[in-house]
Amino acid sequence: MNIFDFAPTPKLFFGPNSLNVLPKVIEQWGERVLLITGNHSFDQPKLKNEFQQLLSSFSVTHFSSSGEPTVETVNKILQKVRPNKFDCVISIGGGSIIDLGKALSAMCTVDDEIENYLEGLPTFRPHPGTKIPFIAIPTTAGTGSEATKNAVITKYGKNGYKRSLRHSNFVPNVAIIDPLLHLSCPPQVTAASGLDALTQLIESYLSPQSNLLTDILAEKGIELAVRSLNKAYAEPEHLESRAHMAMAAYLSGLTLAHAGLGAVHGFASSIGGMYQIPHGVICGCLLVNTLQKNLNKMLVQSDNLSKTKIHRLAELILSSPPSQVIEENVHNIIYQLENLQKALKIPKLQQIGIQHNDIDKIAAVTQIKNNPVDLAIEELKEILVASW
C-alpha cells in the first residue's frame, strides 16, 4: 500500500454506438473542427457516411496520415493549420493517429517546431501545457493513447529517435471508445496492437512504480486481453471480444501512465528510431523472451512481492489453476504466451527486417527504467538474439 497519485483521466464514453455522442461533445467548444484520420480510416463507405452525418453541422478541416507521427509530418501540418483557429481537434484511428492529433492540439498554441518540446533532445524545453480541446476516437485496441498525457513522435534515420511530447494537460478531454469501430480492423493490426496492450499491462504490473490502483486496473486488463485477443483476431466481428480488447487497451494507457513500462518498450523505442516498423509488431516479437528473462531473474530475487505477482500472473494468464511451485508457473506462463504468439502469427525480428549486426547497437541504447529487474547489456543482447 505505497503512496501514489493518480492524474486526471479523459471524460470517457464507452460501448457500442457511443460514437453518437460526438456532435454534443463538439458543441461545448464550438463548430470549427480539425479532423485527423488515418489514410484508410474511411475506406468503408458505411463508416465514412456515418462520420459525415455526425459532422455535417460543423466546419471541418481534414488531414489524413499513415504510419507513426514523425517530426516532419507534425511540422508540415502545423504550417498549414496554424493560420486558422479551431475549437477542437478530433483524432479517429489507431494510436499513431491519436498521438498525431494530440501533438497538433498542443503545438497549434505555440509558434515553434515540435522537436524543441520533445523530451531528451538537446533543444528540449517544457511545453506550457496549452492546447486546443482534444477528442480521441480509437479504431484499434493497442497503445492506450486515448488515456495518456504524451504523444510519441519519431524521427527516422541514422540518428533517429522516438521521443515524447508530454504534459498533464495533454490527456484527451474526451475519449469515445466504440467497439463497433474496431470490427473492420485487419487481423494483423488486431494482433500487433493487442499484444502491445497486453505488453503494457504486464510491464506496468511488474514495474517497481506500480501501486494498488494500477495493479487492480492491470490485472483486469490482462485478464480481458488474454481471454479475448485471439478471438478478436480469429473472428473480427465478434463484438464482445472487440469490446474487451478496447477496454484492455484503455486500461493499459492508464497503467503505463502511472507505473511506467519495461524492457520491451525500451527495445521498441530503440528499434523504432532505426527502422520504420510498427510499434506493436516490435512489442509482439519481443514480449515472450523479455518476460521470460524478467520472470527468471525475479525468481532469483525470491522476495514476497515477486512471488505474489508471478502467482497472480499465472492465475490471470493460464487456462487452468496455477501450480504451487513458482518455477512451474513461470514455465506455464511463457508456454501460454508462446502459443498466443503462434496463433497470432507474430514474426521473428529478422522477418520484419531487423539486421543481426544491429543487435549490439540496439542493446547499447535501450533504456529499461521501470523494468522489474536490472538487465545488463549482454542480457539485452540475449533477448534480441532469441527473438531474432
PATOR-170621 format. One record per residue (C-alpha): y, z, x; residue number from 0; residue in three letters. Coordinates in pm, 1 decimal. Example, Ala and Ser with C-alpha at 12.3 -4.5 7.8 and 13.67 -1.06 7.14 Angstrom:
BEGIN
REC         py         pz         px     i    aa
REC     -450.0      780.0     1230.0     0   ALA
REC     -106.0      714.0     1367.0     1   SER
This chain:
BEGIN
REC         py         pz         px     i    aa
REC        0.0        0.0        0.0     0   MET
REC      254.4     -117.2      258.3     1   ASN
REC      627.4     -150.6      187.3     2   ILE
REC      730.6     -502.5       83.3     3   PHE
REC      991.0     -702.3     -102.4     4   ASP
REC      941.6     -997.1     -334.7     5   PHE
REC     1202.0    -1271.9     -368.2     6   ALA
REC     1312.4    -1436.7     -694.7     7   PRO
REC     1077.5    -1695.3     -841.9     8   THR
REC     1167.3    -2003.3    -1048.8     9   PRO
REC     1202.0    -1997.7    -1423.7    10   LYS
REC      852.2    -2126.1    -1499.9    11   LEU
REC      734.2    -2343.1    -1786.4    12   PHE
REC      356.9    -2386.0    -1761.6    13   PHE
REC       95.0    -2564.0    -1969.1    14   GLY
REC       15.5    -2892.6    -2143.9    15   PRO
REC      326.7    -3058.4    -2291.3    16   ASN
REC      559.5    -2811.1    -2121.7    17   SER
REC      745.2    -3119.9    -1994.4    18   LEU
REC      908.9    -3142.0    -2337.3    19   ASN
REC     1149.0    -2860.2    -2242.5    20   VAL
REC     1316.5    -3083.6    -1981.6    21   LEU
REC     1618.7    -3200.4    -2191.9    22   PRO
REC     1711.8    -2845.2    -2290.2    23   LYS
REC     1679.3    -2731.6    -1929.9    24   VAL
REC     1912.4    -3008.0    -1807.3    25   ILE
REC     2168.2    -2945.5    -2081.8    26   GLU
REC     2250.7    -2598.6    -1950.0    27   GLN
REC     2412.6    -2761.8    -1645.0    28   TRP
REC     2546.1    -3094.4    -1773.9    29   GLY
REC     2446.9    -3458.7    -1804.7    30   GLU
REC     2463.8    -3613.1    -1456.5    31   ARG
REC     2115.6    -3615.6    -1302.2    32   VAL
REC     1993.9    -3710.6     -956.4    33   LEU
REC     1627.2    -3801.4    -1006.7    34   LEU
REC     1388.5    -3814.2     -710.0    35   ILE
REC     1036.8    -3951.9     -757.9    36   THR
REC      750.9    -4091.3     -556.7    37   GLY
REC      725.6    -4468.7     -529.9    38   ASN
REC      424.8    -4458.6     -762.8    39   HIS
REC      524.4    -4171.2     -991.9    40   SER
REC      593.2    -4407.2    -1281.4    41   PHE
REC      309.6    -4655.2    -1225.2    42   ASP
REC      159.9    -4557.2    -1558.3    43   GLN
REC      369.1    -4716.4    -1839.0    44   PRO
REC      298.9    -4426.7    -2076.8    45   LYS
REC      435.6    -4171.1    -1830.3    46   LEU
REC      736.2    -4389.6    -1747.1    47   LYS
REC      821.2    -4428.1    -2115.0    48   ASN
REC      786.2    -4054.3    -2171.3    49   GLU
REC     1036.1    -3971.9    -1898.4    50   PHE
REC     1274.4    -4244.6    -2010.5    51   GLN
REC     1281.5    -4090.6    -2357.4    52   GLN
REC     1329.7    -3737.2    -2224.6    53   LEU
REC     1617.2    -3851.0    -2000.1    54   LEU
REC     1770.4    -4106.3    -2237.0    55   SER
REC     2074.9    -3895.0    -2323.1    56   SER
REC     2165.7    -3826.7    -1960.3    57   PHE
REC     2335.6    -4022.6    -1682.5    58   SER
REC     2058.1    -4070.6    -1427.8    59   VAL
REC     2076.4    -4189.1    -1066.6    60   THR
REC     1722.3    -4257.3     -947.3    61   HIS
REC     1581.7    -4272.5     -592.8    62   PHE
REC     1215.2    -4307.6     -504.0    63   SER
REC     1043.2    -4239.1     -174.7    64   SER
REC      698.4    -4229.1      -17.1    65   SER
REC      535.9    -4010.2      243.4    66   GLY
REC      671.6    -3684.6      373.7    67   GLU
REC     1051.2    -3646.8      382.1    68   PRO
REC     1199.6    -3736.5      717.7    69   THR
REC     1533.9    -3662.0      875.9    70   VAL
REC     1619.5    -4030.1      846.1    71   GLU
REC     1525.5    -4051.7      475.8    72   THR
REC     1728.7    -3745.6      379.1    73   VAL
REC     2038.8    -3856.6      570.2    74   ASN
REC     2015.3    -4211.3      432.7    75   LYS
REC     2002.2    -4092.8       70.4    76   ILE
REC     2281.0    -3841.5      133.4    77   LEU
REC     2513.9    -4119.5      245.5    78   GLN
REC     2459.4    -4290.3      -89.6    79   LYS
REC     2479.3    -3989.5     -321.5    80   VAL
REC     2746.0    -3764.7     -166.3    81   ARG
REC     3040.0    -3960.1     -314.6    82   PRO
REC     2902.5    -3878.1     -662.2    83   ASN
REC     2887.6    -3547.9     -844.6    84   LYS
REC     2562.6    -3433.1    -1003.1    85   PHE
REC     2495.3    -3147.1    -1240.1    86   ASP
REC     2130.7    -3110.3    -1133.7    87   CYS
REC     1860.3    -3261.6     -916.0    88   VAL
REC     1509.7    -3326.6    -1050.4    89   ILE
REC     1201.7    -3398.6     -840.1    90   SER
REC      894.3    -3547.2    -1005.7    91   ILE
REC      598.7    -3592.5     -772.4    92   GLY
REC      390.8    -3424.8     -505.3    93   GLY
REC      501.6    -3159.1     -260.3    94   GLY
REC      680.8    -3407.5      -36.1    95   SER
REC      894.6    -3534.5     -322.4    96   ILE
REC      975.1    -3179.3     -428.5    97   ILE
REC     1076.1    -3097.5      -70.8    98   ASP
REC     1295.9    -3407.8      -62.3    99   LEU
REC     1472.4    -3312.1     -384.8   100   GLY
REC     1508.5    -2953.3     -267.9   101   LYS
REC     1671.3    -3071.3       55.3   102   ALA
REC     1907.3    -3308.5     -127.0   103   LEU
REC     2015.6    -3040.2     -374.2   104   SER
REC     2116.7    -2823.4      -77.9   105   ALA
REC     2260.1    -3088.3      151.8   106   MET
REC     2479.5    -3251.4     -114.4   107   CYS
REC     2700.9    -2943.1      -89.5   108   THR
REC     2772.4    -2968.8      285.8   109   VAL
REC     2920.7    -3263.5      474.2   110   ASP
REC     2674.4    -3273.6      759.8   111   ASP
REC     2338.9    -3412.1      871.1   112   GLU
REC     2024.3    -3221.3      784.6   113   ILE
REC     1894.8    -3176.2     1140.3   114   GLU
REC     2177.3    -2928.0     1204.7   115   ASN
REC     2020.7    -2691.4      949.4   116   TYR
REC     1653.4    -2717.9     1045.2   117   LEU
REC     1504.2    -2401.7     1190.4   118   GLU
REC     1403.6    -2407.2     1555.1   119   GLY
REC     1618.1    -2700.3     1665.9   120   LEU
REC     1887.7    -2659.8     1936.4   121   PRO
REC     2162.2    -2758.8     1690.8   122   THR
REC     2048.0    -2512.2     1421.0   123   PHE
REC     2299.7    -2317.8     1220.6   124   ARG
REC     2235.4    -2127.8      896.6   125   PRO
REC     2296.9    -2314.7      574.0   126   HIS
REC     2548.4    -2136.3      347.0   127   PRO
REC     2293.8    -2140.9       63.3   128   GLY
REC     2499.3    -2359.1     -169.7   129   THR
REC     2311.6    -2613.1     -381.4   130   LYS
REC     2306.1    -2823.0     -694.7   131   ILE
REC     2069.9    -2673.0     -958.8   132   PRO
REC     1718.0    -2799.7     -888.9   133   PHE
REC     1421.5    -2865.6    -1118.7   134   ILE
REC     1074.9    -2914.1     -966.8   135   ALA
REC      808.9    -3100.8    -1166.0   136   ILE
REC      488.0    -3130.9     -959.3   137   PRO
REC      234.6    -3405.0    -1030.3   138   THR
REC      -14.9    -3279.1     -771.8   139   THR
REC     -164.0    -2933.8     -709.7   140   ALA
REC     -112.2    -2860.6     -342.8   141   GLY
REC      185.3    -2737.6     -144.6   142   THR
REC      330.0    -2493.3     -397.0   143   GLY
REC      677.1    -2621.1     -302.9   144   SER
REC      779.4    -2566.2     -666.1   145   GLU
REC      771.2    -2191.7     -586.6   146   ALA
REC      918.9    -2173.7     -235.3   147   THR
REC     1259.9    -2145.5      -71.1   148   LYS
REC     1205.5    -2401.7      204.5   149   ASN
REC     1182.2    -2777.8      238.0   150   ALA
REC      968.7    -2913.3      523.1   151   VAL
REC     1137.4    -3208.0      695.5   152   ILE
REC      966.2    -3430.1      952.9   153   THR
REC     1076.9    -3637.7     1247.4   154   LYS
REC      804.5    -3861.4     1387.1   155   TYR
REC      765.0    -3978.0     1745.2   156   GLY
REC      709.8    -3855.0     2097.1   157   LYS
REC      930.0    -3551.2     2043.2   158   ASN
REC      850.0    -3529.7     1674.5   159   GLY
REC      855.6    -3213.3     1471.5   160   TYR
REC      817.8    -3052.6     1132.7   161   LYS
REC     1091.7    -2801.3     1058.0   162   ARG
REC     1212.9    -2613.1      754.1   163   SER
REC     1544.4    -2612.1      574.1   164   LEU
REC     1534.7    -2259.5      433.6   165   ARG
REC     1743.2    -2021.8      224.9   166   HIS
REC     1657.2    -1775.5      -50.4   167   SER
REC     1883.4    -1973.1     -284.7   168   ASN
REC     1671.5    -2286.3     -240.5   169   PHE
REC     1391.0    -2160.2     -464.6   170   VAL
REC     1392.3    -2410.3     -754.4   171   PRO
REC     1594.1    -2292.2    -1051.3   172   ASN
REC     1318.8    -2420.2    -1279.8   173   VAL
REC      958.6    -2527.5    -1227.0   174   ALA
REC      787.8    -2726.1    -1501.6   175   ILE
REC      413.1    -2739.7    -1440.5   176   ILE
REC      246.5    -2963.6    -1696.9   177   ASP
REC     -119.6    -3027.1    -1605.0   178   PRO
REC     -115.0    -3342.8    -1819.7   179   LEU
REC       95.4    -3497.1    -1542.6   180   LEU
REC     -187.9    -3430.8    -1296.0   181   HIS
REC     -456.3    -3629.5    -1479.2   182   LEU
REC     -364.2    -3955.6    -1305.7   183   SER
REC     -361.3    -3803.7     -956.3   184   CYS
REC     -603.4    -4010.9     -740.8   185   PRO
REC     -923.0    -3833.3     -627.4   186   PRO
REC     -839.2    -3845.6     -256.8   187   GLN
REC     -497.9    -3689.5     -323.8   188   VAL
REC     -656.6    -3430.1     -552.7   189   THR
REC     -896.2    -3336.0     -272.1   190   ALA
REC     -640.0    -3314.9        7.5   191   ALA
REC     -371.2    -3135.4     -192.5   192   SER
REC     -626.8    -2898.8     -344.9   193   GLY
REC     -759.4    -2798.3       -3.5   194   LEU
REC     -402.0    -2744.9      111.3   195   ASP
REC     -353.6    -2499.7     -176.0   196   ALA
REC     -683.2    -2325.4     -101.3   197   LEU
REC     -594.5    -2303.2      268.4   198   THR
REC     -256.7    -2150.0      185.4   199   GLN
REC     -418.4    -1893.3      -40.5   200   LEU
REC     -681.3    -1793.1      217.8   201   ILE
REC     -434.4    -1784.2      507.1   202   GLU
REC     -179.4    -1574.6      318.3   203   SER
REC     -459.9    -1343.6      200.4   204   TYR
REC     -574.6    -1282.9      558.4   205   LEU
REC     -221.4    -1266.4      700.2   206   SER
REC     -107.1     -941.8      866.5   207   PRO
REC      206.3     -976.6      649.9   208   GLN
REC       13.5     -970.3      321.2   209   SER
REC       76.9     -692.5       71.4   210   ASN
REC      -69.8     -562.6     -252.3   211   LEU
REC      113.8     -815.1     -470.5   212   LEU
REC       39.4    -1121.1     -255.0   213   THR
REC     -325.6    -1011.1     -235.2   214   ASP
REC     -350.4     -991.1     -615.0   215   ILE
REC     -199.9    -1338.4     -651.6   216   LEU
REC     -403.9    -1489.5     -366.2   217   ALA
REC     -732.4    -1352.0     -499.1   218   GLU
REC     -677.4    -1512.6     -839.0   219   LYS
REC     -564.0    -1835.1     -678.7   220   GLY
REC     -869.6    -1854.7     -452.9   221   ILE
REC    -1097.5    -1792.5     -748.9   222   GLU
REC     -929.9    -2066.6     -954.7   223   LEU
REC     -933.3    -2318.8     -669.6   224   ALA
REC    -1294.3    -2261.2     -565.3   225   VAL
REC    -1415.9    -2287.1     -924.8   226   ARG
REC    -1203.9    -2588.8    -1024.1   227   SER
REC    -1122.2    -2816.5     -728.8   228   LEU
REC    -1448.1    -3010.8     -719.1   229   ASN
REC    -1440.8    -3052.2    -1098.1   230   LYS
REC    -1083.9    -3185.5    -1090.2   231   ALA
REC    -1188.3    -3426.1     -813.5   232   TYR
REC    -1507.5    -3549.6     -983.2   233   ALA
REC    -1365.7    -3555.3    -1338.9   234   GLU
REC     -994.0    -3633.8    -1302.7   235   PRO
REC     -920.0    -3599.7    -1675.4   236   GLU
REC    -1078.2    -3255.1    -1709.2   237   HIS
REC     -764.1    -3076.2    -1826.0   238   LEU
REC     -879.5    -2717.4    -1774.4   239   GLU
REC     -965.5    -2782.7    -1409.4   240   SER
REC     -631.2    -2954.8    -1358.9   241   ARG
REC     -453.2    -2656.6    -1513.8   242   ALA
REC     -644.9    -2412.4    -1295.0   243   HIS
REC     -558.8    -2609.7     -981.4   244   MET
REC     -194.1    -2635.1    -1084.8   245   ALA
REC     -177.5    -2256.4    -1119.7   246   MET
REC     -364.4    -2205.8     -789.8   247   ALA
REC     -109.6    -2425.4     -613.2   248   ALA
REC      183.1    -2237.5     -768.9   249   TYR
REC       29.6    -1904.0     -665.3   250   LEU
REC      -21.5    -2038.9     -312.4   251   SER
REC      351.0    -2111.8     -294.0   252   GLY
REC      433.1    -1754.3     -392.9   253   LEU
REC      188.4    -1601.0     -146.4   254   THR
REC      279.8    -1818.1      151.5   255   LEU
REC      648.8    -1749.5       91.7   256   ALA
REC      591.6    -1375.2      124.7   257   HIS
REC      289.4    -1338.4      355.2   258   ALA
REC      310.4    -1647.5      575.0   259   GLY
REC       40.7    -1885.4      696.8   260   LEU
REC     -200.4    -1902.3      987.8   261   GLY
REC     -355.6    -2136.7     1241.2   262   ALA
REC     -448.2    -2422.3     1005.4   263   VAL
REC      -83.5    -2470.0      915.3   264   HIS
REC       12.0    -2421.2     1278.4   265   GLY
REC     -211.4    -2715.1     1362.1   266   PHE
REC      -77.8    -2915.4     1068.0   267   ALA
REC      278.3    -2866.6     1187.8   268   SER
REC      194.8    -2979.7     1541.1   269   SER
REC      -13.1    -3278.7     1432.1   270   ILE
REC      231.7    -3370.6     1155.5   271   GLY
REC      511.5    -3428.2     1404.3   272   GLY
REC      293.8    -3657.1     1614.9   273   MET
REC      106.3    -3856.4     1351.1   274   TYR
REC      202.4    -3993.9     1011.7   275   GLN
REC      -90.3    -3828.9      835.1   276   ILE
REC      -58.9    -3646.5      500.8   277   PRO
REC      -29.2    -3271.6      544.8   278   HIS
REC     -309.1    -3189.0      300.8   279   GLY
REC     -554.9    -3418.3      479.0   280   VAL
REC     -494.3    -3234.0      807.4   281   ILE
REC     -546.3    -2897.7      638.9   282   CYS
REC     -868.1    -3021.5      476.9   283   GLY
REC    -1003.8    -3132.5      813.4   284   CYS
REC     -932.0    -2800.7      983.6   285   LEU
REC     -989.0    -2531.3      721.1   286   LEU
REC    -1358.5    -2461.7      776.4   287   VAL
REC    -1367.4    -2448.4     1157.1   288   ASN
REC    -1046.1    -2246.7     1179.8   289   THR
REC    -1164.8    -1998.4      918.3   290   LEU
REC    -1499.0    -1963.7     1095.1   291   GLN
REC    -1323.4    -1876.7     1422.2   292   LYS
REC    -1094.5    -1629.0     1245.6   293   ASN
REC    -1368.2    -1452.7     1049.7   294   LEU
REC    -1592.6    -1420.2     1354.7   295   ASN
REC    -1310.0    -1259.0     1550.5   296   LYS
REC    -1233.1    -1031.4     1254.9   297   MET
REC    -1597.6     -917.3     1271.8   298   LEU
REC    -1542.8     -811.3     1632.4   299   VAL
REC    -1234.9     -610.2     1529.0   300   GLN
REC    -1458.6     -432.4     1279.3   301   SER
REC    -1174.1     -245.0     1107.1   302   ASP
REC    -1199.8     -139.8      742.8   303   ASN
REC     -933.5     -384.0      620.8   304   LEU
REC    -1108.6     -681.0      783.4   305   SER
REC    -1443.0     -577.7      634.4   306   LYS
REC    -1288.6     -529.2      289.1   307   THR
REC    -1116.2     -865.2      289.6   308   LYS
REC    -1421.7    -1053.2      412.8   309   ILE
REC    -1633.0     -891.2      140.8   310   HIS
REC    -1372.2     -977.1     -122.4   311   ARG
REC    -1353.8    -1336.7        2.1   312   LEU
REC    -1729.1    -1359.4      -37.3   313   ALA
REC    -1702.0    -1232.5     -395.7   314   GLU
REC    -1439.5    -1496.3     -473.3   315   LEU
REC    -1593.5    -1794.6     -295.1   316   ILE
REC    -1970.2    -1754.1     -328.3   317   LEU
REC    -2157.6    -1853.5     -641.7   318   SER
REC    -2392.5    -1553.2     -604.6   319   SER
REC    -2324.2    -1183.2     -533.8   320   PRO
REC    -2225.2    -1115.1     -170.7   321   PRO
REC    -2458.3     -956.2       79.9   322   SER
REC    -2417.7     -602.4      205.3   323   GLN
REC    -2445.8     -749.2      555.9   324   VAL
REC    -2098.2     -866.7      654.4   325   ILE
REC    -2223.9    -1128.2      901.9   326   GLU
REC    -2424.5    -1292.8      624.0   327   GLU
REC    -2113.3    -1309.2      409.7   328   ASN
REC    -1923.1    -1489.8      683.5   329   VAL
REC    -2207.3    -1738.8      723.1   330   HIS
REC    -2227.7    -1797.5      348.3   331   ASN
REC    -1850.3    -1839.1      305.4   332   ILE
REC    -1844.1    -2108.4      573.6   333   ILE
REC    -2152.6    -2276.7      430.1   334   TYR
REC    -1998.1    -2285.1       81.4   335   GLN
REC    -1670.3    -2431.9      207.7   336   LEU
REC    -1855.0    -2688.4      421.6   337   GLU
REC    -2032.4    -2805.1      107.2   338   ASN
REC    -1698.7    -2829.8      -71.5   339   LEU
REC    -1557.8    -3036.2      214.9   340   GLN
REC    -1854.5    -3273.2      191.2   341   LYS
REC    -1826.7    -3303.8     -187.2   342   ALA
REC    -1459.2    -3393.4     -149.0   343   LEU
REC    -1540.0    -3645.2      128.7   344   LYS
REC    -1299.7    -3487.4      375.8   345   ILE
REC    -1293.1    -3689.7      701.5   346   PRO
REC    -1303.7    -3569.9     1060.8   347   LYS
REC     -989.6    -3569.3     1275.5   348   LEU
REC    -1098.4    -3881.6     1462.6   349   GLN
REC    -1143.2    -4065.3     1132.9   350   GLN
REC     -780.2    -4004.6     1038.4   351   ILE
REC     -653.1    -4130.9     1372.8   352   GLY
REC     -620.1    -3821.1     1592.8   353   ILE
REC     -676.3    -3916.5     1956.3   354   GLN
REC     -909.0    -3691.7     2156.4   355   HIS
REC     -672.0    -3698.8     2453.6   356   ASN
REC     -401.8    -3537.6     2236.6   357   ASP
REC     -608.8    -3224.6     2171.5   358   ILE
REC     -466.6    -3034.4     2470.7   359   ASP
REC     -109.3    -3116.5     2367.8   360   LYS
REC     -170.2    -3017.3     2005.2   361   ILE
REC     -321.3    -2684.3     2108.2   362   ALA
REC      -38.8    -2613.4     2352.4   363   ALA
REC      237.0    -2648.1     2091.0   364   VAL
REC       56.0    -2488.5     1796.1   365   THR
REC      203.1    -2160.6     1670.8   366   GLN
REC       -9.6    -1909.3     1480.0   367   ILE
REC      245.6    -1644.0     1388.0   368   LYS
REC       67.7    -1498.3     1083.6   369   ASN
REC     -292.8    -1564.0     1180.7   370   ASN
REC     -518.6    -1259.5     1123.0   371   PRO
REC     -633.5    -1260.6     1487.3   372   VAL
REC     -495.1    -1380.7     1818.0   373   ASP
REC     -632.7    -1715.7     1931.9   374   LEU
REC     -598.9    -1832.0     2290.3   375   ALA
REC     -518.0    -2195.5     2365.0   376   ILE
REC     -881.7    -2250.9     2464.6   377   GLU
REC     -994.0    -2123.2     2125.3   378   GLU
REC     -747.6    -2354.7     1951.6   379   LEU
REC     -893.7    -2643.3     2151.3   380   LYS
REC    -1244.7    -2540.0     2044.7   381   GLU
REC    -1140.1    -2559.3     1678.7   382   ILE
REC     -988.9    -2904.8     1728.6   383   LEU
REC    -1293.7    -3034.4     1915.5   384   VAL
REC    -1528.3    -2900.1     1647.3   385   ALA
REC    -1315.3    -3073.3     1381.8   386   SER
REC    -1287.6    -3399.7     1572.4   387   TRP
